[in-house]
Amino acid sequence: MGTEWLTGRSTLGSGEFLAWRERAVAQVAQPNWPVFDREAWRGTAVPSVLATPFRLAQGDGVDLSKIEPVPELPCHITLVNGRVRDHGELPPGVILGDWQDLSPAEREHLGRGLPADGFTALNQAAVPGITVVRVMGNPISPLHLIHQSQAGEAPVLACPRWVVILAPGASLTLVEEYVSTGTCWTNGVVEIHLGQGSQLQHYIVQRESLQSVHLLRLGVEQAQDSHYTLRTVSAGARWSRCEPVICQAGTGTFTQLRGLSLVGGRQHSDMHSVITHDHPQGTSRQVHKCVVAHQGQAVFHGLVRVAPVAQLTDAGQLNQNLLLSKQAKVDTRPQLAIQADNVKCTHGATVSDLDPATLFYLQSRGIDPSAARSLVVAGFAEELLREIPFPTLRQCCHLWMQKLTQSQPTEATP
């Protein structure tokens, strides 16, 4: 690749920030970039985006009025091509900052636990600035983070980076929404640190344009007795991959991942998660569902690691897949790596198509074939969608799912 993608990088920021960013440039400039763990990417081809002449996105000239807010989420922060462009009144106890607001120890911690490969290095080398959200209390209002990647005539690369820090005992509901126009590559990194006894309800909705590529790396570190719940819906982008990497770094921690992938046309959607139990008495639960139509492809690779000291771990993992056409594909690999002997760990996966008997039963009651298909798919996904407490977002998810079941093979969501 070389460093041509980095042309036009912002030179704003402290000397320490620019030096931190510069440390990643050498890795990006390697002739064999991107270097990555090929086993971790088995089943997922590195997209042809690497051959696309992207230019680093700029945040100027974007009409913010075209970004529609969610009525139930009045407290928002808007990033355009990786830069904070707008924010409303923040909930009490939520502080918005940047690199300067990170302590030396917090700066040193950046990137720990994330894959040390070319994609992480590209984010570090190209990020225009780090956005820090610090939570000191228990705000009632959710915080809505809107990531807008916007291309003009030429394809663009956007590298947003967030750090979210919850103080001990703090709590927050965080909603991230990724949208784009034109041909964009969003190469995002989010790092979350949960203090002792803190709680985070985290929602991620990915609905980028069907010309876009979306790669999101999510690093979460949980202190003792903290609770973290992540709910994801992936419906957009022609190629997308979400990588939650979660470390239970204290006793009595609770982790829950609930995800839904809606895949159609020639879309590719990948969920690659790692949950590491490093202390005793930790609990984790994961359910990920994929609805795949047309010539779409879904990948699920979930790994649960249990360290020797993590006795009394309770972990469950399940991947369920529904294929709506003969050309639809799914690659599922739930995995356990257990080094402790006093644990309760389960994992499993299912792959099925639409049950002809169920469809026949519905049609025999006067329901037309298209509506019958939609009912079956809705029943499959409703377990997850009903957990989204924001009516506007939940309605959008239902519309994407309905379009997926009724569209022609050349179409897809959103």
DADA-V500240 format. One record per backbone hydrogen bond with DSSP energy under -1.0 kcal/mol. CO is the residue of the C=O (numbers start at 0). NH is the residue of the N-H. If there is no record, write none. Layout:
CO/NH
CO/NH
//
This chain:
2/5
3/6
5/8
13/17
14/18
15/19
16/20
17/21
18/22
20/23
21/24
23/27
24/28
26/29
29/32
34/117
38/41
40/43
46/49
47/50
48/51
51/53
54/156
62/65
63/66
69/72
74/143
75/87
76/145
77/84
77/85
78/147
79/82
82/79
85/77
90/93
92/135
94/133
96/131
97/100
98/101
102/106
103/107
104/108
106/109
108/111
110/113
114/116
116/120
117/121
118/122
119/123
120/124
121/125
122/126
130/162
131/96
132/164
133/94
134/166
136/170
142/174
143/76
144/176
145/78
146/178
147/80
148/180
154/54
155/184
156/56
157/186
159/188
160/130
161/190
162/132
163/192
164/134
165/194
166/169
169/198
171/200
172/142
173/202
174/144
175/204
176/146
177/206
178/148
180/150
182/155
183/212
184/157
185/214
187/216
188/161
189/218
190/163
191/220
192/165
193/222
194/197
195/168
197/226
198/171
199/228
200/173
201/230
202/175
203/232
204/177
205/234
205/235
207/236
208/211
211/237
211/238
212/185
213/240
214/187
215/242
216/189
217/244
218/191
219/246
220/193
221/248
222/225
223/196
225/253
226/199
227/255
228/201
229/257
230/203
231/259
232/205
233/261
237/267
238/213
239/269
240/215
241/271
242/217
243/273
244/219
245/275
246/221
246/248
247/277
250/224
252/282
253/227
254/284
255/229
256/286
257/231
258/288
259/233
260/290
262/292
263/266
264/294
266/296
267/239
268/298
269/241
270/300
272/302
273/245
274/304
275/247
276/306
279/251
281/313
282/254
283/315
284/256
285/317
286/258
287/319
288/260
289/321
290/262
291/323
292/295
295/328
296/268
297/330
298/270
299/332
300/272
301/334
302/274
303/336
304/276
305/338
306/309
308/310
310/280
312/343
313/283
314/345
315/285
316/347
317/287
318/349
319/289
320/351
321/291
328/297
330/299
332/301
334/303
336/305
341/311
343/314
345/316
347/318
349/320
351/322
354/358
355/359
356/360
357/361
358/362
359/363
361/366
362/365
367/371
368/372
369/373
370/374
371/375
372/376
373/377
374/378
375/379
376/380
377/381
380/383
380/384
381/385
383/386
384/387
389/393
390/394
391/395
392/396
393/397
394/398
395/399
396/400
397/401
398/402
399/403
400/404
401/405
402/406
407/410
//
